[in-house]
Amino acid sequence: MTIERHDSGPRMSKAVVHGDTVYLAGIVADAPKGKTMAEQTKSILSQIDGFLAKAGTDKSKLLSANIWITDMANFAEMNAVWDAWVSPGHTPARATVEAGLASPDYKVEIMVVAAR
């Protein structure tokens, strides 16, 4: 069975497809400095839509999601954007934890796995 890698670099690939499963790396907002939790979440979900489309799938086929946020005080703000984006009736298994991220400008990072 072949493995497809998308947006690969020396350290990681943004997406890896094996069989009918699509694995996305943790995605953070583009140009996060000064952006709110909601703005960063929207940026991330838009990127996820693009990576899933490139791999031949979409958010209705999400299997799981891992979400890291830097402050649980922003949990409701992130959830409001997530809830408006996720496909009703097709919500993935999900975990959300508070964590330090790679840059202090990042407020949220999201990683998903989807079927094709």
C-alpha positions as CSV (number, residue, x, y, z in Angstrom):
1,M,0.0,0.0,0.0
2,T,1.4,3.4,-0.9
3,I,1.9,6.4,1.3
4,E,1.3,9.9,0.0
5,R,2.9,12.9,1.6
6,H,1.7,16.5,1.1
7,D,3.6,19.7,1.9
8,S,6.6,17.8,3.1
9,G,9.7,19.4,4.6
10,P,12.8,18.1,6.3
11,R,11.1,17.7,9.6
12,M,7.5,16.8,8.8
13,S,4.7,16.5,6.3
14,K,1.5,18.6,6.7
15,A,-0.6,15.6,5.5
16,V,0.1,11.9,5.1
17,V,-2.3,9.6,3.3
18,H,-2.2,5.8,3.9
19,G,-4.9,3.7,2.4
20,D,-8.2,5.5,3.1
21,T,-6.9,7.4,6.1
22,V,-5.6,11.0,6.1
23,Y,-3.4,12.2,8.9
24,L,-2.8,15.9,9.3
25,A,0.0,17.4,11.4
26,G,-0.8,19.9,14.1
27,I,-1.9,23.0,12.2
28,V,-1.5,26.6,13.6
29,A,-2.7,29.9,12.4
30,D,-1.0,31.8,9.6
31,A,0.5,35.1,10.9
32,P,-0.9,34.6,14.4
33,K,0.6,37.7,16.1
34,G,-2.2,39.8,17.5
35,K,-5.0,37.5,16.4
36,T,-7.8,36.4,18.8
37,M,-8.5,32.8,19.6
38,A,-11.5,32.9,17.2
39,E,-9.4,34.4,14.4
40,Q,-6.6,31.8,14.9
41,T,-9.2,28.9,15.0
42,K,-10.8,30.1,11.8
43,S,-7.4,30.3,10.1
44,I,-6.6,26.8,11.2
45,L,-9.9,25.3,10.1
46,S,-9.6,26.9,6.7
47,Q,-6.2,25.3,6.3
48,I,-7.6,22.0,7.4
49,D,-10.3,22.2,4.8
50,G,-7.6,22.8,2.2
51,F,-5.4,19.9,3.2
52,L,-8.4,17.6,3.4
53,A,-9.6,18.6,-0.1
54,K,-6.1,18.1,-1.5
55,A,-6.1,14.5,0.0
56,G,-9.6,13.8,-1.5
57,T,-11.8,14.2,1.5
58,D,-13.6,16.7,3.7
59,K,-14.6,17.6,7.3
60,S,-17.7,15.3,7.1
61,K,-15.2,12.4,7.2
62,L,-13.3,13.4,10.3
63,L,-12.4,10.5,12.6
64,S,-10.6,12.3,15.4
65,A,-9.3,15.7,16.5
66,N,-6.7,16.8,19.0
67,I,-6.8,20.4,20.1
68,W,-4.2,22.2,22.2
69,I,-5.0,25.7,23.6
70,T,-2.7,27.9,25.6
71,D,-5.4,29.0,28.1
72,M,-8.6,27.2,29.0
73,A,-10.2,30.6,29.6
74,N,-10.4,30.7,25.7
75,F,-12.1,27.3,25.5
76,A,-15.6,28.7,24.8
77,E,-14.3,31.1,22.1
78,M,-12.5,28.3,20.3
79,N,-15.5,26.0,20.6
80,A,-17.9,28.6,19.1
81,V,-15.8,28.7,15.9
82,W,-15.4,24.9,15.9
83,D,-19.1,24.3,16.4
84,A,-20.0,26.5,13.5
85,W,-17.5,24.7,11.3
86,V,-17.9,21.0,12.1
87,S,-20.4,19.0,10.0
88,P,-23.5,18.3,12.1
89,G,-24.0,14.6,12.6
90,H,-20.3,14.0,11.6
91,T,-18.5,15.2,14.7
92,P,-15.1,13.4,15.4
93,A,-13.8,11.9,18.6
94,R,-12.0,14.8,20.2
95,A,-9.7,15.8,23.0
96,T,-8.7,19.3,24.0
97,V,-5.9,20.1,26.4
98,E,-4.1,23.2,27.7
99,A,-0.5,23.3,26.6
100,G,2.4,25.5,25.8
101,L,2.8,25.8,22.0
102,A,5.9,26.4,19.8
103,S,5.5,30.2,19.8
104,P,3.9,32.6,22.3
105,D,1.9,34.0,19.4
106,Y,0.0,30.7,19.0
107,K,-3.1,30.3,21.0
108,V,-4.4,27.1,19.4
109,E,-3.1,24.1,17.4
110,I,-5.4,21.5,15.9
111,M,-4.5,18.0,14.5
112,V,-7.1,15.8,12.7
113,V,-7.4,12.4,11.2
114,A,-10.0,11.7,8.5
115,A,-11.3,8.9,6.2
116,R,-11.3,9.3,2.5
